[in-house]
């Protein structure tokens, strides 16, 4: 596959980003219940409708992944499961690293795929929280990478 195209999001991308989020969460966040996903969906809908993202597109021009950041912190990185393993996540992280020599990200400890992905990209665990940012019992690992 050729290098994915990366572009900034526009408001019309929001429905696709919500689709990507839900498909990715269902494929990777096995610790979440259906009720958890139902609770998160309106929050994520609002987030993808108002925040700015970098989008990764496949060779057909279909948006298959997105990255959201605050400064040098990766707030969100989701790739549609049909595009897992095609380099879109890596391309988005490389794009972020070109802007910020030090990157941080929090990952759910219960998501081994994300932990392995970030480890392959050189991120190291620098801390841990017992709960997620909303106080739910989903431990987070705090990761950092210096380029």
Helices and strands as residue ranges (DSSP letters): E 5-8, G 11-13, H 14-28, H 34-50, E 54-57, E 63-70, E 73-79, G 81-83, H 88-99, E 102-108, H 112-120, E 124-129, E 140-146
